[in-house]
């Protein structure tokens, strides 16, 4: 592809290269740069691509896209913003692949994974279309699973994935859109058919610094969408609707002024039921995920379906058949007189919701096992400790992914929030041993919540990622417990 075609739509300041030159590839990592590539020098938070221009040139880069003049002799083009430039170039390289499909984006602190999976199910059942999925657990092209590293890939990988999905016959893509991805322009230039806002609660303040900055990042999705579907019960709903560039559909479990409202809500041990009400219709909905927040995930899904022209009746049938998501209110079979739940809850709001869900049921004790991630927002640790202590009957404080932080320091931060609660607790730093202790000491009717890891099958200690699947660990311990 000629450089001039690759640069279409990019904010070019100066071109010091032959724009008619042929480019054979695009890279933004000098280690993967090959002869004939254009190298995009992206400014990151841990490294600056401008420092690797020399290395990219040594590997054969034909041209560099950068924000400042290189200190070596190489053809270059100055851009206003190389992050946005990478997104634009990637889209051009893959022939604007996202424009071949309807893209549905879901953003919010909690509920993104379950909601995207629900939406995928509804679209497939209601339209018969082949649907791509991009998210935290994995990516999917139809039924084919592709492992993933980031919730939302970097713009080049995202456009590559869009191209593969379009070439495989996908006409829809449902994707989780993280605040990091929005702020860092990974989805810059992508036009979403529908953007969904689930909620905003305390998380990622190590990156965004303030809740207002965090919300502003989420609102970018609303500005890039033809339709916005917004949770009216969230305090930041007004910011999202104000940012919306297209039509807005609101949903609520409490506010009758919303366009879509849940009525007659029933939360049971194995599912939720409610009636979805619009101005024109009332439809009974049933979803086999036992949590009140499932109501919001289902409402968001129904809202998307309405923007796509589906009927509530058809969507109700699709939702009723939904099997659930790994690591999201996942019931682990035990064959015992107690219940084990695995859930990804790793923010204060998510932890409060998952414990509160089972607090409402008439069962035995609610036992919560959790930790907090290292090298991440430390301010939420005491808050999560207070929530666990206030809502649980017993708490087991352990490690999550300590990464390079001292596990004991993370645990101390958690315990500082539990000091004013009266709930008994135990500290077992080793998470495997903590799970074993929970099972060994389970009482009839107990609900044991293993919070924080969810779908993850690893634990990061130091800089090493070790295999750690809580389903396997529960099974191993149960075989030794008589």
NUVEXKOL-166563 format. One record per residue (C-alpha): residue number from 1; chain; x, y, z. Coordinates in nm, 2 decimals. Layout:
REM residues N
NUM, A, X, Y, Z;
...
REM end
This chain:
REM residues 482
1, A, 0.00, 0.00, 0.00;
2, A, 0.13, 0.35, -0.08;
3, A, 0.21, 0.57, 0.21;
4, A, -0.03, 0.84, 0.09;
5, A, -0.32, 0.59, 0.11;
6, A, -0.21, 0.47, 0.45;
7, A, -0.21, 0.83, 0.59;
8, A, -0.57, 0.90, 0.47;
9, A, -0.76, 1.07, 0.75;
10, A, -0.45, 1.12, 0.97;
11, A, -0.36, 1.46, 1.12;
12, A, -0.04, 1.52, 0.93;
13, A, 0.17, 1.82, 1.03;
14, A, 0.47, 1.77, 0.79;
15, A, 0.57, 1.50, 0.55;
16, A, 0.94, 1.45, 0.50;
17, A, 0.90, 1.13, 0.30;
18, A, 0.79, 1.02, -0.05;
19, A, 0.42, 0.96, 0.00;
20, A, 0.42, 0.75, -0.31;
21, A, 0.65, 0.49, -0.16;
22, A, 0.52, 0.14, -0.11;
23, A, 0.47, 0.02, 0.25;
24, A, 0.48, -0.35, 0.32;
25, A, 0.36, -0.35, 0.68;
26, A, 0.28, -0.15, 0.99;
27, A, 0.45, -0.18, 1.33;
28, A, 0.46, 0.01, 1.66;
29, A, 0.71, -0.22, 1.83;
30, A, 1.06, -0.20, 1.70;
31, A, 1.12, -0.56, 1.79;
32, A, 0.86, -0.67, 1.54;
33, A, 0.95, -0.42, 1.27;
34, A, 1.04, -0.57, 0.93;
35, A, 1.19, -0.43, 0.61;
36, A, 0.95, -0.20, 0.43;
37, A, 0.74, -0.13, 0.74;
38, A, 0.61, 0.21, 0.85;
39, A, 0.70, 0.24, 1.22;
40, A, 0.46, 0.44, 1.44;
41, A, 0.64, 0.60, 1.74;
42, A, 0.37, 0.59, 2.00;
43, A, 0.41, 0.76, 2.33;
44, A, 0.32, 0.52, 2.61;
45, A, 0.31, 0.55, 2.99;
46, A, 0.60, 0.31, 3.04;
47, A, 0.80, 0.38, 2.73;
48, A, 0.81, 0.62, 2.43;
49, A, 0.83, 0.48, 2.08;
50, A, 1.04, 0.78, 1.98;
51, A, 1.33, 0.62, 2.17;
52, A, 1.31, 0.31, 1.95;
53, A, 1.32, 0.48, 1.61;
54, A, 1.68, 0.38, 1.56;
55, A, 1.61, 0.02, 1.64;
56, A, 1.31, 0.02, 1.40;
57, A, 1.53, 0.17, 1.13;
58, A, 1.80, -0.10, 1.19;
59, A, 1.53, -0.37, 1.14;
60, A, 1.44, -0.21, 0.80;
61, A, 1.17, 0.05, 0.86;
62, A, 1.11, 0.24, 0.54;
63, A, 0.94, 0.54, 0.72;
64, A, 0.86, 0.66, 1.06;
65, A, 0.54, 0.83, 1.18;
66, A, 0.63, 1.05, 1.48;
67, A, 0.55, 1.36, 1.68;
68, A, 0.90, 1.51, 1.67;
69, A, 1.18, 1.50, 1.42;
70, A, 1.39, 1.18, 1.45;
71, A, 1.76, 1.22, 1.54;
72, A, 1.86, 0.98, 1.26;
73, A, 1.84, 1.01, 0.88;
74, A, 1.52, 0.83, 0.79;
75, A, 1.20, 0.93, 0.59;
76, A, 0.94, 1.06, 0.84;
77, A, 0.60, 1.21, 0.87;
78, A, 0.51, 1.43, 1.17;
79, A, 0.17, 1.37, 1.32;
80, A, -0.02, 1.56, 1.58;
81, A, -0.09, 1.25, 1.78;
82, A, 0.07, 0.91, 1.70;
83, A, -0.17, 0.71, 1.91;
84, A, -0.46, 0.84, 1.69;
85, A, -0.23, 0.81, 1.39;
86, A, -0.17, 0.44, 1.47;
87, A, -0.55, 0.38, 1.49;
88, A, -0.61, 0.56, 1.16;
89, A, -0.32, 0.38, 0.98;
90, A, -0.43, 0.05, 1.11;
91, A, -0.79, 0.11, 0.99;
92, A, -0.65, 0.20, 0.64;
93, A, -0.42, -0.10, 0.64;
94, A, -0.70, -0.34, 0.71;
95, A, -0.93, -0.15, 0.47;
96, A, -1.17, 0.00, 0.73;
97, A, -1.28, -0.34, 0.84;
98, A, -1.50, -0.21, 1.12;
99, A, -1.72, -0.03, 0.87;
100, A, -1.82, -0.37, 0.73;
101, A, -2.00, -0.47, 1.05;
102, A, -2.23, -0.32, 1.32;
103, A, -2.01, -0.27, 1.63;
104, A, -2.17, -0.27, 1.97;
105, A, -1.95, -0.14, 2.25;
106, A, -2.01, -0.19, 2.63;
107, A, -1.83, 0.02, 2.89;
108, A, -1.87, 0.06, 3.26;
109, A, -1.69, -0.06, 3.58;
110, A, -1.89, -0.38, 3.62;
111, A, -2.11, -0.59, 3.40;
112, A, -1.92, -0.56, 3.07;
113, A, -1.83, -0.92, 3.03;
114, A, -2.17, -1.07, 3.11;
115, A, -2.36, -0.80, 2.91;
116, A, -2.15, -0.85, 2.60;
117, A, -2.21, -1.22, 2.62;
118, A, -2.58, -1.17, 2.67;
119, A, -2.59, -0.93, 2.37;
120, A, -2.40, -1.18, 2.15;
121, A, -2.66, -1.45, 2.24;
122, A, -2.95, -1.22, 2.17;
123, A, -2.82, -1.11, 1.83;
124, A, -2.74, -1.47, 1.72;
125, A, -3.08, -1.60, 1.83;
126, A, -3.28, -1.30, 1.70;
127, A, -3.11, -1.25, 1.37;
128, A, -2.92, -1.57, 1.29;
129, A, -2.61, -1.35, 1.22;
130, A, -2.25, -1.45, 1.29;
131, A, -2.12, -1.24, 1.58;
132, A, -1.77, -1.15, 1.69;
133, A, -1.69, -1.10, 2.06;
134, A, -1.40, -0.90, 2.21;
135, A, -1.36, -0.91, 2.58;
136, A, -1.19, -0.98, 2.91;
137, A, -1.24, -1.36, 2.91;
138, A, -1.15, -1.42, 2.54;
139, A, -1.23, -1.31, 2.19;
140, A, -1.47, -1.51, 1.97;
141, A, -1.54, -1.54, 1.60;
142, A, -1.87, -1.71, 1.60;
143, A, -1.81, -2.02, 1.82;
144, A, -1.43, -2.01, 1.77;
145, A, -1.24, -1.89, 2.08;
146, A, -0.93, -1.68, 2.06;
147, A, -0.73, -1.61, 2.37;
148, A, -0.67, -1.25, 2.47;
149, A, -0.44, -1.03, 2.68;
150, A, -0.62, -0.70, 2.71;
151, A, -0.99, -0.63, 2.76;
152, A, -0.97, -0.40, 2.45;
153, A, -0.67, -0.47, 2.22;
154, A, -0.43, -0.20, 2.09;
155, A, -0.57, -0.03, 1.78;
156, A, -0.36, -0.22, 1.53;
157, A, -0.45, -0.56, 1.68;
158, A, -0.81, -0.45, 1.71;
159, A, -0.83, -0.35, 1.34;
160, A, -0.66, -0.68, 1.25;
161, A, -0.92, -0.87, 1.45;
162, A, -1.21, -0.67, 1.29;
163, A, -1.07, -0.77, 0.95;
164, A, -1.06, -1.14, 1.04;
165, A, -1.41, -1.12, 1.18;
166, A, -1.55, -0.95, 0.87;
167, A, -1.37, -1.20, 0.64;
168, A, -1.51, -1.48, 0.84;
169, A, -1.87, -1.36, 0.78;
170, A, -1.94, -1.17, 1.10;
171, A, -2.19, -0.89, 1.05;
172, A, -2.19, -0.78, 1.41;
173, A, -1.92, -0.74, 1.67;
174, A, -1.99, -0.70, 2.04;
175, A, -1.70, -0.57, 2.25;
176, A, -1.60, -0.46, 2.59;
177, A, -1.45, -0.11, 2.57;
178, A, -1.24, -0.03, 2.87;
179, A, -1.17, 0.32, 3.00;
180, A, -0.80, 0.27, 2.93;
181, A, -0.88, 0.19, 2.57;
182, A, -1.10, 0.49, 2.53;
183, A, -0.85, 0.73, 2.69;
184, A, -0.56, 0.58, 2.50;
185, A, -0.74, 0.60, 2.16;
186, A, -0.74, 0.23, 2.10;
187, A, -1.09, 0.26, 1.95;
188, A, -1.03, 0.60, 1.79;
189, A, -1.21, 0.63, 1.46;
190, A, -1.44, 0.33, 1.53;
191, A, -1.80, 0.42, 1.47;
192, A, -2.02, 0.22, 1.70;
193, A, -2.38, 0.13, 1.61;
194, A, -2.47, 0.12, 1.98;
195, A, -2.27, 0.22, 2.29;
196, A, -2.38, 0.09, 2.63;
197, A, -2.30, 0.24, 2.97;
198, A, -2.35, 0.00, 3.26;
199, A, -2.23, 0.18, 3.57;
200, A, -1.94, 0.37, 3.72;
201, A, -1.79, 0.29, 4.06;
202, A, -1.46, 0.32, 4.23;
203, A, -1.19, 0.15, 4.02;
204, A, -0.88, 0.23, 3.81;
205, A, -0.81, 0.55, 4.00;
206, A, -0.44, 0.46, 3.99;
207, A, -0.47, 0.55, 3.62;
208, A, -0.75, 0.81, 3.59;
209, A, -0.68, 0.98, 3.93;
210, A, -1.04, 1.11, 3.98;
211, A, -1.39, 0.97, 3.93;
212, A, -1.46, 1.27, 3.70;
213, A, -1.17, 1.17, 3.47;
214, A, -1.27, 0.81, 3.48;
215, A, -1.63, 0.91, 3.38;
216, A, -1.50, 1.14, 3.10;
217, A, -1.31, 0.85, 2.95;
218, A, -1.62, 0.63, 2.96;
219, A, -1.83, 0.91, 2.79;
220, A, -1.60, 0.90, 2.48;
221, A, -1.79, 0.58, 2.38;
222, A, -2.12, 0.77, 2.38;
223, A, -1.98, 1.03, 2.15;
224, A, -1.87, 0.76, 1.90;
225, A, -2.20, 0.58, 1.89;
226, A, -2.51, 0.61, 1.67;
227, A, -2.72, 0.50, 1.96;
228, A, -2.65, 0.52, 2.34;
229, A, -2.80, 0.28, 2.59;
230, A, -2.76, 0.43, 2.94;
231, A, -2.82, 0.31, 3.30;
232, A, -3.04, 0.59, 3.43;
233, A, -2.99, 0.46, 3.79;
234, A, -2.62, 0.55, 3.79;
235, A, -2.51, 0.89, 3.92;
236, A, -2.31, 0.95, 3.60;
237, A, -2.60, 0.88, 3.36;
238, A, -2.64, 1.25, 3.30;
239, A, -2.28, 1.29, 3.18;
240, A, -2.32, 0.99, 2.95;
241, A, -2.65, 1.12, 2.79;
242, A, -2.50, 1.47, 2.75;
243, A, -2.20, 1.32, 2.56;
244, A, -2.42, 1.11, 2.33;
245, A, -2.40, 1.20, 1.96;
246, A, -2.70, 1.00, 1.86;
247, A, -3.03, 0.87, 2.00;
248, A, -3.04, 0.78, 2.37;
249, A, -3.23, 0.49, 2.53;
250, A, -3.23, 0.48, 2.91;
251, A, -3.30, 0.18, 3.13;
252, A, -3.37, 0.15, 3.50;
253, A, -3.48, -0.09, 3.78;
254, A, -3.61, 0.20, 3.99;
255, A, -3.70, 0.50, 3.78;
256, A, -4.03, 0.49, 3.58;
257, A, -3.91, 0.78, 3.36;
258, A, -3.66, 0.55, 3.18;
259, A, -3.74, 0.42, 2.84;
260, A, -3.70, 0.06, 2.96;
261, A, -3.80, -0.03, 3.32;
262, A, -3.78, -0.36, 3.52;
263, A, -4.09, -0.44, 3.72;
264, A, -4.20, -0.72, 3.95;
265, A, -3.83, -0.82, 4.01;
266, A, -3.77, -1.17, 4.17;
267, A, -3.42, -1.28, 4.27;
268, A, -3.38, -1.65, 4.33;
269, A, -3.09, -1.88, 4.41;
270, A, -3.05, -1.99, 4.05;
271, A, -3.20, -1.71, 3.84;
272, A, -3.38, -1.37, 3.82;
273, A, -3.72, -1.29, 3.68;
274, A, -3.87, -0.95, 3.60;
275, A, -4.11, -0.78, 3.36;
276, A, -3.95, -0.54, 3.10;
277, A, -4.18, -0.24, 3.04;
278, A, -4.16, 0.01, 2.76;
279, A, -4.43, 0.25, 2.64;
280, A, -4.56, -0.01, 2.40;
281, A, -4.50, -0.35, 2.57;
282, A, -4.47, -0.55, 2.89;
283, A, -4.26, -0.87, 2.86;
284, A, -4.16, -1.13, 3.12;
285, A, -3.78, -1.19, 3.12;
286, A, -3.59, -1.48, 3.28;
287, A, -3.21, -1.51, 3.31;
288, A, -3.03, -1.80, 3.47;
289, A, -2.78, -1.59, 3.67;
290, A, -2.87, -1.55, 4.04;
291, A, -2.79, -1.18, 4.11;
292, A, -2.98, -0.85, 4.13;
293, A, -2.72, -0.69, 3.90;
294, A, -2.83, -0.94, 3.64;
295, A, -3.14, -0.72, 3.60;
296, A, -2.92, -0.43, 3.48;
297, A, -2.71, -0.65, 3.25;
298, A, -3.03, -0.79, 3.10;
299, A, -3.19, -0.44, 3.07;
300, A, -2.88, -0.32, 2.89;
301, A, -2.90, -0.61, 2.65;
302, A, -3.27, -0.55, 2.58;
303, A, -3.19, -0.19, 2.52;
304, A, -2.93, -0.28, 2.26;
305, A, -3.17, -0.52, 2.09;
306, A, -3.44, -0.25, 2.07;
307, A, -3.19, -0.02, 1.89;
308, A, -3.12, -0.30, 1.65;
309, A, -3.49, -0.36, 1.58;
310, A, -3.55, -0.68, 1.78;
311, A, -3.87, -0.75, 1.96;
312, A, -3.89, -0.80, 2.34;
313, A, -4.06, -1.13, 2.29;
314, A, -3.78, -1.28, 2.07;
315, A, -3.51, -1.14, 2.31;
316, A, -3.69, -1.30, 2.61;
317, A, -3.66, -1.64, 2.44;
318, A, -3.29, -1.58, 2.37;
319, A, -3.21, -1.47, 2.73;
320, A, -3.40, -1.77, 2.88;
321, A, -3.15, -2.01, 2.70;
322, A, -2.84, -1.82, 2.81;
323, A, -2.60, -2.06, 3.00;
324, A, -2.39, -1.80, 3.19;
325, A, -2.03, -1.68, 3.18;
326, A, -1.73, -1.84, 3.33;
327, A, -1.62, -1.66, 3.65;
328, A, -1.93, -1.44, 3.68;
329, A, -2.15, -1.57, 3.96;
330, A, -2.03, -1.92, 3.86;
331, A, -2.16, -2.20, 4.08;
332, A, -1.90, -2.47, 4.13;
333, A, -2.05, -2.82, 4.16;
334, A, -1.94, -2.96, 4.50;
335, A, -2.19, -3.24, 4.58;
336, A, -2.19, -3.11, 4.94;
337, A, -2.43, -2.93, 5.16;
338, A, -2.27, -2.59, 5.09;
339, A, -2.23, -2.38, 4.78;
340, A, -1.92, -2.24, 4.62;
341, A, -1.94, -1.93, 4.40;
342, A, -1.66, -1.80, 4.18;
343, A, -1.69, -1.43, 4.08;
344, A, -1.46, -1.17, 3.93;
345, A, -1.57, -0.90, 4.18;
346, A, -1.25, -0.69, 4.23;
347, A, -1.39, -0.35, 4.29;
348, A, -1.59, -0.22, 4.59;
349, A, -1.92, -0.20, 4.40;
350, A, -1.88, -0.54, 4.25;
351, A, -1.79, -0.70, 4.59;
352, A, -2.08, -0.53, 4.76;
353, A, -2.32, -0.65, 4.49;
354, A, -2.21, -1.01, 4.49;
355, A, -2.21, -1.04, 4.87;
356, A, -2.54, -0.86, 4.89;
357, A, -2.70, -1.09, 4.63;
358, A, -2.65, -1.39, 4.85;
359, A, -2.71, -1.20, 5.17;
360, A, -3.07, -1.16, 5.06;
361, A, -3.13, -1.54, 5.03;
362, A, -3.24, -1.74, 5.32;
363, A, -2.94, -1.97, 5.35;
364, A, -2.66, -2.04, 5.59;
365, A, -2.35, -1.81, 5.64;
366, A, -2.21, -1.60, 5.36;
367, A, -1.84, -1.66, 5.37;
368, A, -1.63, -1.42, 5.16;
369, A, -1.27, -1.50, 5.05;
370, A, -1.09, -1.22, 4.87;
371, A, -0.78, -1.01, 4.83;
372, A, -0.68, -0.71, 4.62;
373, A, -0.44, -0.68, 4.33;
374, A, -0.09, -0.54, 4.37;
375, A, 0.04, -0.25, 4.17;
376, A, -0.31, -0.12, 4.13;
377, A, -0.54, 0.13, 4.30;
378, A, -0.46, 0.10, 4.67;
379, A, -0.74, 0.33, 4.79;
380, A, -1.01, 0.08, 4.72;
381, A, -0.85, -0.18, 4.96;
382, A, -0.99, -0.06, 5.29;
383, A, -1.32, 0.01, 5.13;
384, A, -1.35, -0.35, 5.01;
385, A, -1.24, -0.46, 5.36;
386, A, -1.52, -0.26, 5.51;
387, A, -1.78, -0.40, 5.26;
388, A, -1.67, -0.76, 5.32;
389, A, -1.68, -0.72, 5.70;
390, A, -2.01, -0.54, 5.70;
391, A, -2.20, -0.78, 5.47;
392, A, -2.04, -1.12, 5.53;
393, A, -2.08, -1.36, 5.82;
394, A, -1.72, -1.46, 5.80;
395, A, -1.43, -1.32, 5.59;
396, A, -1.11, -1.49, 5.47;
397, A, -0.85, -1.23, 5.37;
398, A, -0.59, -1.36, 5.12;
399, A, -0.39, -1.27, 4.81;
400, A, -0.53, -1.19, 4.47;
401, A, -0.25, -1.10, 4.21;
402, A, 0.00, -0.94, 4.44;
403, A, 0.24, -0.87, 4.15;
404, A, 0.54, -0.69, 4.27;
405, A, 0.39, -0.56, 4.59;
406, A, 0.44, -0.72, 4.93;
407, A, 0.13, -0.94, 4.99;
408, A, 0.13, -0.86, 5.36;
409, A, 0.11, -0.48, 5.29;
410, A, -0.19, -0.53, 5.06;
411, A, -0.36, -0.74, 5.33;
412, A, -0.29, -0.47, 5.60;
413, A, -0.46, -0.21, 5.37;
414, A, -0.77, -0.44, 5.35;
415, A, -0.77, -0.50, 5.73;
416, A, -0.76, -0.13, 5.80;
417, A, -1.11, -0.11, 5.66;
418, A, -1.24, -0.41, 5.86;
419, A, -1.13, -0.28, 6.20;
420, A, -1.47, -0.12, 6.28;
421, A, -1.68, -0.42, 6.17;
422, A, -1.76, -0.70, 6.42;
423, A, -1.74, -0.98, 6.16;
424, A, -1.49, -1.26, 6.25;
425, A, -1.21, -1.32, 6.00;
426, A, -0.89, -1.50, 5.93;
427, A, -0.59, -1.41, 5.73;
428, A, -0.43, -1.67, 5.51;
429, A, -0.19, -1.51, 5.26;
430, A, -0.15, -1.82, 5.04;
431, A, -0.47, -1.82, 4.83;
432, A, -0.46, -2.19, 4.76;
433, A, -0.44, -2.27, 5.13;
434, A, -0.71, -2.01, 5.20;
435, A, -0.95, -2.19, 4.97;
436, A, -0.87, -2.52, 5.14;
437, A, -0.94, -2.37, 5.48;
438, A, -1.27, -2.24, 5.36;
439, A, -1.38, -2.58, 5.23;
440, A, -1.25, -2.77, 5.54;
441, A, -1.44, -2.54, 5.77;
442, A, -1.76, -2.50, 5.57;
443, A, -2.09, -2.55, 5.75;
444, A, -2.42, -2.68, 5.61;
445, A, -2.60, -2.42, 5.41;
446, A, -2.29, -2.20, 5.37;
447, A, -2.24, -1.99, 5.06;
448, A, -1.86, -1.95, 5.00;
449, A, -1.78, -1.66, 4.76;
450, A, -1.43, -1.68, 4.60;
451, A, -1.41, -1.32, 4.48;
452, A, -1.16, -1.15, 4.26;
453, A, -1.02, -1.41, 4.02;
454, A, -1.33, -1.51, 3.83;
455, A, -1.23, -1.64, 3.48;
456, A, -0.86, -1.60, 3.54;
457, A, -0.66, -1.93, 3.55;
458, A, -0.34, -1.78, 3.68;
459, A, -0.20, -1.58, 3.97;
460, A, 0.07, -1.32, 3.93;
461, A, 0.33, -1.32, 4.21;
462, A, 0.62, -1.09, 4.14;
463, A, 0.66, -1.09, 3.77;
464, A, 0.57, -1.45, 3.72;
465, A, 0.23, -1.57, 3.60;
466, A, 0.16, -1.91, 3.77;
467, A, -0.13, -2.15, 3.68;
468, A, -0.41, -2.11, 3.93;
469, A, -0.76, -2.23, 3.84;
470, A, -1.00, -2.20, 4.13;
471, A, -1.23, -2.47, 3.99;
472, A, -0.94, -2.72, 3.98;
473, A, -0.83, -2.62, 4.33;
474, A, -1.19, -2.66, 4.47;
475, A, -1.21, -3.00, 4.31;
476, A, -0.87, -3.11, 4.44;
477, A, -0.96, -3.01, 4.80;
478, A, -1.30, -3.17, 4.78;
479, A, -1.15, -3.50, 4.69;
480, A, -0.95, -3.50, 5.01;
481, A, -1.23, -3.38, 5.24;
482, A, -1.45, -3.66, 5.38;
REM end
